[in-house]
Amino acid sequence: MIWRETMRSPRFLMFDARATFPLMLFFLHMTSVTFYTAVISMFIFTILERKGLTISAAFRAMRAKLCGKSRPAIAKDEKRHLIDYGA
């Protein structure tokens, strides 16, 4: 292995190795449902990769969509509220 190859994502045949995780689940529990889930998820990950998104970037984008635009650094229950002690 050459040092410049270490940045590349791991591949299994033509798929990203991280996209083959559902395939491993299929091999552990062989049913038609897990087979179709594995095929569909690998197909989706392949399409995302062709559009330029890696799997980790796709999960970050999905998480950003779920969280919304407001992403405060401090949770609501940890914020310090102003108290008026009456002067």
C-alpha atoms as one frame of an Amber mdcrd trajectory, in Angstrom:
protein
   0.000   0.000   0.000   1.291   3.402  -0.941   0.794   6.327   1.443  -1.225
   8.318  -1.093  -3.820   5.549  -1.230  -4.694   5.884   2.463  -7.149   8.761
   1.926  -9.349   6.807  -0.452 -12.541   5.291   0.854 -12.505   1.505   1.236
 -14.191  -0.326  -1.651 -15.890  -3.703  -1.920 -16.189  -4.547  -5.604 -17.668
  -1.326  -7.039 -19.420  -0.168  -3.847 -18.182   1.870  -0.931 -17.404  -0.612
   1.831 -19.598   1.281   4.287 -22.548   0.895   1.911 -22.237  -2.887   2.071
 -23.262  -3.011   5.753 -26.894  -3.857   4.815 -25.491  -6.663   2.651 -23.762
  -8.083   5.719 -27.066  -7.942   7.584 -28.650  -9.888   4.742 -25.986 -12.578
   4.990 -26.621 -12.879   8.725 -30.424 -13.001   8.389 -31.448 -14.213   4.936
 -34.996 -13.167   4.210 -36.540 -11.388   1.275 -37.107  -8.254   3.360 -33.434
  -7.913   4.305 -32.411  -8.672   0.713 -34.605  -5.913  -0.711 -33.503  -3.528
   2.039 -29.864  -4.225   1.230 -30.351  -3.806  -2.512 -32.339  -0.576  -2.156
 -29.915   0.969   0.348 -26.880   0.064  -1.783 -28.655   1.551  -4.805 -29.375
   4.791  -2.907 -25.791   5.022  -1.640 -24.473   4.453  -5.169 -26.657   7.264
  -6.526 -25.523   9.593  -3.734 -21.908   8.742  -4.433 -22.314   9.508  -8.133
 -23.773  12.889  -7.177 -20.637  13.594  -5.121 -21.837  12.789  -1.593 -20.018
  10.223   0.476 -22.007   8.157   2.938 -20.774  10.148   5.925 -21.584  13.437
   4.157 -25.060  12.129   3.301 -25.700  11.262   6.954 -24.478  14.731   8.020
 -26.812  16.357   5.484 -29.724  14.239   6.701 -28.948  15.154  10.316 -28.790
  18.855   9.398 -32.202  18.601   7.701 -33.709  16.889  10.749 -32.263  19.410
  13.229 -33.430  22.461  11.329 -31.875  25.886  11.046 -31.718  26.661  14.772
 -28.842  24.681  16.257 -27.847  26.395  19.509 -24.602  25.439  21.208 -26.300
  25.297  24.628 -29.434  23.269  25.286 -32.581  25.086  26.459 -32.502  23.560
  29.933 -28.814  24.483  30.417 -29.200  28.181  29.569 -28.937  30.639  32.420
 -32.073  32.712  32.760 -32.096  36.298  33.943 -33.451  36.753  37.454 -34.785
  40.021  38.783 -34.098  40.178  42.539 -35.818  43.529  42.789 -33.662  46.472
  43.589
